Amino acid sequence: MTPVAEIEEPSTLSLSAYGNARSTIQGSPLSSEELRKTDAYWRACKYLALGMIYLQANPLLKEPLKPEHIKNRLLGHWGSSPGLAFIYIHLNRLIKKFDLDMIFMAGPGHGAPGVLGPGYLEGTYSEIYSEKSEDERGMHEFFKQFSFPGGIGSHCTPETPGSIHEGGELGYVLSHACGAAFDNPDLIVSAVVGDGESETGPLATSWHISKFLNPIRDGAVLPILHLNGYKINNPTLLARISHAELEDLMRGYGWTPHFVEGSDPESMHQAMAATVEHCVAEIRAHQQECRTSGVAKRPRWPMIVLRSPKGWSAPREVGGHYLEGFWRAHQVPLTDVKKNPEQLRILEQWMRGLKPEELFDRSGKLIPELKALAPTGDRRMSANPHANGGRVKKSLRLPEFADYAVKVDQPGTVEVENVPPLGNFLRDVMKENMNNFRVFGPDETTSNKLQAVYQASKKFWIADYFPEDKDGGELATDGRVIEMLSEHTMEGMLEGYLLTGRNGFFSSYEAFVHVIDSMFNQHAKWLSICNHLSWRQKIASLNLLITSTVWRQDHNGFTHQDPGFLDVVLNKSAEVTRIYLPPDANCLLSVADHCLRSENYINVIVSDKQLHLQYLNMNAAIEHCTKGIGIWDWASNDQGVEPDVVMASAGDIPTQEALATTVLLREEFPDIKIRFVNVVDLFKLEPSKNHPHGLTDRDFDSLFTTDKPIIFNFHGYPYLIHRLTYARTNRDLHVRGYKEKGNINTPMELAINNETDRYTLAIDAIDRIPRLQKIGGHAKEKFRNKQIECRSYAYKNGIDAPEITGWRWPYRSE
């Protein structure tokens, strides 16, 4: 046995990944027999990783390796896999020793072989996928599926038992881990951070999760920074700074770093065993102190820096070029084994050097003494219920949303801020679900008018306090509102929270929800795959409130005017995406209740937070939102006859302007017949064959006619509506929306600039209605003059004219 070397002074410590272990924590906790078995189990994991990358036949090497045994297309990544398996094995030992509740997240990209192997050896894979049985035939199927048509990818995809973090896009492993730990007091989330991943912006901000974990009610995150030194073909930054600088960086983020560095297997096993055991003891000590005293304070949680060679245990040099310990080991380390006899020989020698005959019996089953090293049942990280969140999900207890209704006696006659009633509703949702519901946002809960939630629970804050924080700071160490000015980190926390069976709500400024575009993409893809996996239980939907919207950004200006997130959502699978544009507060309440009850969707709700006209009482709002689209009879006058024009809207301000347009037209042309259609559920516009919410062609034609002009005033970019409706019968569709024309404008001036205002829409209608084209000239001139007046008033007074801000729907409904 090689002894564990004492750590050198930080100023002189080599950055090399080679040599005997150098570790912060001293000790050799493994007996010689434990060490032998641990290393054998690791060899089995590495053998499986190589088999996944290379073999389509001869899985146990019972005959000499031949070209026909090699996959025709070699895909996969070896570089991080040995290190991931190394970590996994040592965590398993602790799970067994202390009966830990632990899950594993692999942050390094394409690290699946290092996680799939342990999952297969634990038996979980075979339990879920019976054809991948624990024998030679099953191993053959297990190998062949990897990076193979009809098989699985090289990340820890949803098909991977125990995974809630795919790692396809890098940067989210710590925020996912933190969300998973929230309200899970006994759970330890081991989160491996790749050193390439550590260079991403989201990962850099997510080191701050140490400031969001409450030792009393939350579980813990054990970050393991895996420094193997290289990305695809570049060094990684954190592997090339001095030991002292890296230690200072981690301490500056609030962690207590423990280093394990080297390549010698025996001493590295001892060092890692000692280190992970120390870290778990440290975690439990912090938790016990706070739980015993009842005082929540911020510990300096432990973390591990594991420095090991890239592609650990690969041949050091092949063909005169470095392989192990260099970027060439990142993907497929030997790329030409099918055609190059020398490479084939090297691969066979490498795989036989792992001694599979000592690891698996003749049938291909892991030998009993190694099988006994893994935890059993739900304690297996590949089978932990928290990593299949629907298994432990508790449905929300929801108050009756109608109790929060805004009183509406007549449509369009009273103004109310749309979002505060939702805030009241969420406040009581929080009160009823104090262990499985949280609200997330990037420093905007109050700004977005959801501050009523603080009556149920404050903002979580466990860092230092100033006396003035008592003056409206809304801070508490047991707060359940999570705010940090990083959309990435907040979104990641919410995803981790949902994926482990809980419920949440996220609000963001519309223009900057784009920050999480790709995170939304990743989660949508995850859900899409999960919908086709019978063993994956459904989780709560990801609910996003998009507010501070484009049409009321007169104070922030052009930078805050971008409704394009909806276009991103439209690109994703119809199975999992939903977009709602409630026109008023009661519709927003109805939509929010529906979304909170739903599962396996991403619900995007667009609603501005400012004062807006209210149109529907609660009963009417429920009917309208249940349908998702409908004719507003009170705003229409075409009952029993064909309309001259269909006015349509989606969004709060666009609806107001479209309604004002109908009034202008009816005043100018008393005999005009107008049908008013409002859209809440945007995907109603799409054909039913393309989206489960879509209207049939017959229903669409009934609403919009087959040949009458449609003037559609839309919240976002106009082309989106054309994308949704391109296959419909009626081609006489004219969409108005945001056209990238904005600045520090009043709301009406901004609408005029983008041609979504009532006057432009009225002119549109005149131009599109054949009988008005010859008689509408005077009206058009009148409307253009009104636009000029509006601009002049705004430039002179800094606000819109009273006739605009005070506009109300003039007709009483019966």
Secondary structure, 3 states (H helix, E strand, C coil): CCCCECCCCCCCCCCCCCCCCEECCCCCCCCHHHHHHHHHHHHHHHHHHHHHHHECCCCCCCCCCCHHHECCCCCCCCCCHHHHHHHHHHHHHHHHHHCCEEEEEECCCCCCHHHHHHHHHCCHHHHHCCCCCCCHHHHHHHHHHECCCCCECCCCCCCCCCCCCCCCCCCCHHHHHHHHHCCCCCEEEEEEEECCHHHCHHHHHHHHHHHCCCCCCCCEEEEEEEECCECCCCECHHHCCCHHHHHHHHHHHCCEEEEEECCCHHHHHHHHHHHHHHHHHHHHHHHHHHHHHCCCCCCCCEEEEEECCCCCCCCCEECCEECCCCHHHCCCCCCCCCCCHHHHHHHHHHHHHCCHHHHECCCCCECHHHHCCCCCHHHCCCCCHHHCHHHCCCCCCCCCHHHHCCCCCCCCCCEEECHHHHHHHHHHHHHHCCCCEEEEECCCCCCCCCHHHHHCCCEECCCCCCHHHHCCCCEECCCCEEECCCHHHHHHHHHHHHHCCCEEEEEEEHHHHHHHHHHHHHHHHHHHHHCCCCCCCCCECEEEEEECCHHHCCCCCHHHCCCCHHHHHHCCCCCCEEEECCCCHHHHHHHHHHHHHCECCEEEEECCCCEEECCCCHHHHHHHHHHCEEECHHHCCCCCCCCCEEEEEECHHHHHHHHHHHHHHHHHCCCCCEEEEEECEHHHHCECCCCCCCECHHHHHHHHCCCCCEEEEECCCCHHHHHHHCCCCCCCEEEECCCCCCCCCCHHHHHHHCCCCHHHHHHHHHHHCHHHCCCCHHHHHHHHHHHHHHHHHHHHHCCCCHHHHCCCCCCCCC
